[in-house]
Structures are given as structure tokens and as C-alpha cells.
Amino acid sequence: MKTVDNRRKATLIGTIAVVLWALLALFTTELSTIPPFQLVSLCFGIASIFSALWITLRGESVVRALRQPIGAWVLGVGGLFGYHFFYFVALANAPAVEASLIAYLWPLLIVLLSALLPGEKLKWQHVAGAVLGLAGAFFLVSKGQGLSFDPAFSLGYGAAVICSLLWSGYSVLNRRYRNVPVAAVCGFCAGASMLGFVTHGLVENWVTPAVTQWLAIFGLGIGPVGAAFFVWDHGTKHGDIQTLGVAAYGAPLLSTCLLIVFGKASPTPSVLAGCALIVGGAVLASANFRPFKSRRARNSK
């Protein structure tokens, strides 16, 4: 029973990442003039600094937290930076709506790939819930306008596919390193920040943020691009990976709701339909269906 409770607690902690990622759109509306890789570098840099302080204040050693297997480093840094790299490549080479929707295949892929993990059992409601979530994301991202996949944007579409594969692969393979402490994410953030800075120097020009933009950058670095990856790390290592995969579709749902609350979006019919599908998918995936025979046998006792 204790193992079950710990698994549920880890799943709940992992879903905090979904709530934090929902703040991304709201924060980035203030940062449209900041080059993307500059933003990635700054946010992950802030995340690594604050997490190092957090580790120190807990009386632990940052150096010890960073002494992890090379495979964990490759997976961690590759997952954090690789996702953002290919996401921005996709947006630069394909329409944002189509690229974003392709990239958002990663929650569905997490559910499907989780079947390869030892001790995990994929149920039909997990797949059905993830598909409903993807349909809901379609309505939210496309705003009911439909999609148009033009072969001329193949590079962008391909980058979006790689993006979704990288993040789903990172999330599932993270279970292999469940003994690596969450504190190690501090180093992964630092690695992603350095790679972001190098990429920024190669393809972008520095833009000095305004005061309000610096506040938004700090907010991103502490929350959606900081704490979110720590709680996601814990959830994917110790929680219910299928539930987390479906719950991830809550990010565009909550993000849209926040944009509506702050007057940056409107509650159109397509938005309401998307919300209903995502909520319905989450409820379906979390339902505990027992075979009819099992229930009848239990009731007969």
C-alpha cells in the first residue's frame, strides 16, 4: 500500500509541471522581441542558479548532486535543450499552428512508449484518453480553422516530429535513471543554458531585455523553465507515466484559460470544444475499469 501511495504522490508532483508549463504562453507574450535561444539560455541559467541555491540551503552538496552517470547527463541535457532546439527550428520553418500540433504529439507518444517499460501495463483507456487530449489540443491550437500541411514546410514538420520524439523519449527513458536524484536537474539546466548560449551566438543577435522583460524571464526561469523540470523528473521516475502523459494535455488547456482571463484570447466554440475533449480524455484515462466478470465474482462473495 505504501508503494501505491508513493506512486500516487509522485504522479501528483509530476502534474505540477503541467500547471507551470501552462504559464509559458502568458509569460512569453511579454518576450516576443527576445531571440528564442537567448531566452532559452537565460531561463535555464536562472533555473540552474536558483536550484543550486536550493540544494545548498538544504544542506546538500551541489558537486555530489552532479556526480551522475554519463548516460543520465546525455539524456538530461539532450532532452531539455534538444526539445527546445528542434521546437524553435520547427517554428522557424513551418506555420506555427501545424508545427505546434505536431510537437504536441509527445504526450500521446509517452503513453504509447510507456508500454516498453518494465512493470508498466498499457490499458485501452490510457490510449483513448491521450487521443481525446490530442483532439482537444487540435481545437485549441488551430482555433477551429483547420490545418494545411504544405510539403514546402517539410523541414519544419520534420523538426517538430523530432521535437515530440525527443521529449517523449526523455520522459520515458528517465525511468531508467530513477536512482539519479532530482537535484541533478540543476546540472542539466546549466548544460542546456550553455548550449543555448552557444546557439544564440551562432544564429542570433543579443537583445537587451527591458525591466518588465527581465521580470518575465526570471518568472520563466523559476517556474515553467525551472521548477517544472524538477517535478517532472520526479514524476516520470516514480509516478504513473501514462497518467502524466495524458495530464500533459492540460497545459494548453490551462494556458488558454489564463490567456482568456487576462484578455489575450476569447472563449470561442472551438476553445470550449478543446477544453471538453481534454478534460474528458483525462477523466477517461484516470478511470479504473474492472472487467465485468471480476466485479460479478467479487459481488458474489
C-alpha positions in Angstrom: 0.0 0.0 0.0 2.9 2.4 0.8 4.3 1.8 -2.7 1.0 2.7 -4.2 0.7 5.9 -2.1 4.2 6.9 -3.1 3.4 6.3 -6.8 0.3 8.5 -6.5 2.2 11.2 -4.7 4.9 11.2 -7.3 2.3 11.4 -10.1 0.7 14.4 -8.3 4.0 16.1 -8.0 4.7 15.5 -11.7 1.4 17.2 -12.7 2.7 20.4 -11.1 4.9 20.7 -14.2 1.8 20.8 -16.4 0.4 23.7 -14.3 3.7 25.6 -14.5 4.0 24.9 -18.3 0.6 26.5 -18.7 2.2 29.8 -17.7 4.6 29.8 -20.6 2.3 31.5 -23.1 1.3 34.2 -20.6 4.9 35.0 -19.8 6.2 34.8 -23.4 3.6 37.4 -24.6 5.9 39.9 -22.9 9.0 38.5 -24.5 8.3 38.5 -28.3 11.3 40.7 -29.0 13.8 38.4 -27.3 15.5 35.9 -29.6 14.4 32.3 -28.7 17.8 30.8 -28.0 18.8 33.8 -25.9 15.7 33.3 -23.9 16.4 29.6 -23.5 19.9 30.3 -22.3 18.8 33.0 -19.8 15.9 30.9 -18.4 17.9 27.7 -17.9 20.8 29.8 -16.5 18.4 31.3 -13.9 17.0 27.8 -13.2 20.4 26.4 -12.6 21.5 29.2 -10.3 18.3 29.1 -8.2 18.3 25.3 -8.0 22.0 25.3 -6.9 21.0 27.7 -4.1 18.1 25.5 -3.2 20.4 22.4 -2.9 22.9 24.4 -0.8 20.1 25.7 1.6 19.0 22.1 2.1 22.5 21.3 3.4 23.4 19.2 0.4 26.4 19.2 -1.9 25.9 20.6 -5.4 29.1 18.8 -6.6 27.7 15.5 -5.3 24.4 16.0 -7.0 26.2 16.5 -10.3 28.3 13.3 -10.0 25.9 11.2 -12.1 26.4 8.6 -14.9 27.3 10.0 -18.3 24.1 8.4 -19.7 22.0 10.5 -17.3 23.8 13.6 -18.4 23.3 12.9 -22.1 19.6 12.2 -21.5 19.0 15.1 -19.3 20.8 17.8 -21.2 19.8 16.3 -24.6 16.2 16.2 -23.5 16.0 19.7 -22.1 18.0 21.5 -24.8 17.1 19.2 -27.7 13.4 19.7 -27.3 13.7 23.5 -27.3 16.2 23.5 -30.2 14.0 21.5 -32.6 10.9 23.3 -31.4 12.3 26.6 -32.5 13.6 25.2 -35.7 10.1 23.9 -36.4 8.5 27.3 -35.7 11.1 29.0 -37.9 10.5 26.7 -40.9 6.7 25.9 -40.7 3.5 27.6 -39.8 3.1 27.8 -36.0 -0.2 26.0 -35.8 0.8 22.9 -37.7 4.3 22.8 -36.1 2.9 23.2 -32.6 0.3 20.5 -33.1 2.9 18.0 -34.4 5.2 18.8 -31.5 2.3 18.2 -29.2 2.3 14.5 -30.1 4.7 13.9 -27.2 2.0 13.2 -24.6 0.4 10.6 -26.8 3.9 9.1 -27.5 4.6 9.0 -23.8 1.5 6.9 -23.2 2.4 4.5 -26.1 6.1 4.2 -25.4 5.4 3.6 -21.7 4.3 0.1 -22.7 8.0 -0.7 -23.2 8.9 0.0 -19.6 9.2 -3.0 -17.2 6.3 -3.2 -14.8 4.0 -0.9 -16.8 0.8 -2.0 -18.3 -0.9 0.0 -21.1 -4.6 0.0 -20.9 -7.1 1.0 -23.6 -8.4 4.0 -21.6 -4.9 5.4 -21.5 -4.6 5.4 -25.3 -8.2 6.6 -25.7 -7.7 9.4 -23.2 -4.5 10.5 -24.9 -6.2 10.6 -28.3 -9.0 12.7 -26.9 -6.4 15.0 -25.4 -4.7 15.3 -28.8 -8.0 16.1 -30.4 -8.6 18.8 -27.8 -5.2 20.3 -28.4 -6.0 20.4 -32.1 -9.1 22.6 -31.4 -7.1 24.9 -29.0 -4.1 25.3 -31.3 -6.0 25.6 -34.6 -8.8 27.7 -33.1 -11.2 25.8 -35.3 -9.6 27.0 -38.5 -8.3 23.6 -39.6 -4.8 22.6 -40.7 -3.0 22.7 -44.0 0.2 20.6 -44.3 2.2 22.0 -47.2 5.2 19.9 -48.4 7.2 23.1 -48.7 7.5 23.2 -45.0 8.8 19.6 -44.6 11.9 20.8 -42.7 9.8 22.4 -40.1 7.4 19.5 -39.8 10.3 17.1 -39.5 11.9 19.2 -36.8 8.5 19.1 -34.9 8.4 15.3 -35.2 11.9 15.1 -33.8 10.9 17.5 -31.0 8.0 15.3 -30.0 10.2 12.1 -30.1 12.9 13.7 -28.0 10.7 14.8 -25.2 8.6 11.7 -25.1 11.8 9.6 -25.3 13.4 11.6 -22.5 10.3 11.3 -20.3 10.1 7.5 -20.7 13.8 6.7 -20.6 14.1 8.8 -17.5 12.7 5.9 -15.6 15.9 4.0 -16.3 17.7 6.6 -14.1 15.3 6.6 -11.2 18.2 6.4 -8.7 19.6 9.7 -10.0 18.4 12.4 -7.6 16.2 15.2 -8.7 18.9 17.7 -7.7 20.9 16.5 -10.7 18.5 18.5 -12.9 20.4 21.6 -11.7 23.4 20.4 -13.9 21.1 19.5 -16.8 19.7 23.1 -16.8 23.2 24.5 -16.7 24.2 22.3 -19.7 21.1 23.4 -21.6 21.8 27.0 -20.8 25.4 26.8 -22.2 24.2 25.1 -25.4 21.5 27.7 -25.7 24.1 30.5 -25.3 26.4 28.9 -28.0 23.5 28.5 -30.4 22.4 32.1 -29.7 25.9 33.4 -30.5 25.9 31.5 -33.8 22.5 32.4 -35.2 21.1 35.4 -33.2 22.0 38.9 -32.1 21.7 39.9 -28.5 18.7 42.0 -27.5 18.9 43.7 -24.1 15.6 43.0 -22.2 13.6 45.8 -20.7 12.9 45.8 -16.9 9.5 44.1 -17.3 11.0 41.6 -19.7 13.7 40.7 -17.1 10.9 40.1 -14.6 9.2 37.8 -17.0 12.5 36.0 -17.7 13.1 35.4 -14.0 9.5 34.2 -13.7 10.1 31.7 -16.5 13.4 30.6 -15.1 12.0 29.9 -11.6 8.7 28.3 -12.8 8.0 26.9 -16.3 11.6 26.6 -17.3 12.9 25.8 -13.8 10.8 24.1 -11.1 8.7 22.4 -13.8 11.5 20.2 -14.9 12.4 19.2 -11.4 8.9 18.0 -10.5 8.5 16.4 -14.0 11.8 14.5 -13.3 10.4 13.1 -10.1 7.1 12.3 -11.6 8.4 10.4 -14.6 10.8 8.4 -12.4 8.4 7.4 -9.7 4.9 8.1 -10.8 2.3 6.8 -13.2 3.8 7.6 -16.6 0.6 7.0 -18.5 -1.4 9.4 -16.3 1.3 12.0 -16.6 1.3 11.7 -20.4 -2.5 12.3 -20.6 -2.3 15.0 -18.0 0.2 16.9 -20.1 -2.6 17.9 -22.4 -3.8 20.0 -19.6 -1.0 22.5 -20.3 -2.6 24.0 -23.5 -6.0 23.9 -21.7 -4.8 25.8 -18.6 -2.7 28.1 -20.8 -5.7 29.0 -23.0 -7.8 29.6 -19.8 -5.2 32.0 -18.4 -5.0 33.9 -21.7 -8.8 34.3 -21.7 -8.7 35.5 -18.1 -6.1 38.1 -18.9 -7.9 39.3 -22.0 -5.4 37.9 -24.5 -7.8 35.3 -26.0 -11.5 34.7 -26.4 -13.7 31.8 -25.3 -14.7 30.7 -28.8 -16.7 27.4 -29.5 -13.5 25.7 -30.7 -11.8 26.6 -27.4 -14.7 25.2 -25.4 -14.7 22.0 -27.5 -11.0 21.6 -27.0 -11.4 22.1 -23.2 -14.2 19.5 -23.1 -12.1 16.9 -25.0 -9.0 17.4 -22.9 -11.0 17.1 -19.6 -12.9 14.1 -20.9 -9.7 12.4 -22.0 -8.1 13.0 -18.6 -11.1 11.6 -16.8 -11.2 8.6 -19.1 -7.5 7.8 -18.7 -7.7 8.0 -14.9 -10.8 5.8 -14.7 -10.2 2.4 -13.1 -12.3 0.0 -15.3 -12.5 -3.5 -13.9 -13.7 -6.5 -16.0 -17.4 -7.3 -15.6 -16.5 -10.9 -14.6 -14.2 -9.6 -11.8 -16.9 -7.4 -10.4 -19.5 -10.1 -10.6 -17.2 -12.6 -8.8 -16.4 -10.0 -6.1 -20.1 -9.2 -5.5 -21.0 -12.9 -5.2 -18.6 -13.4 -2.3 
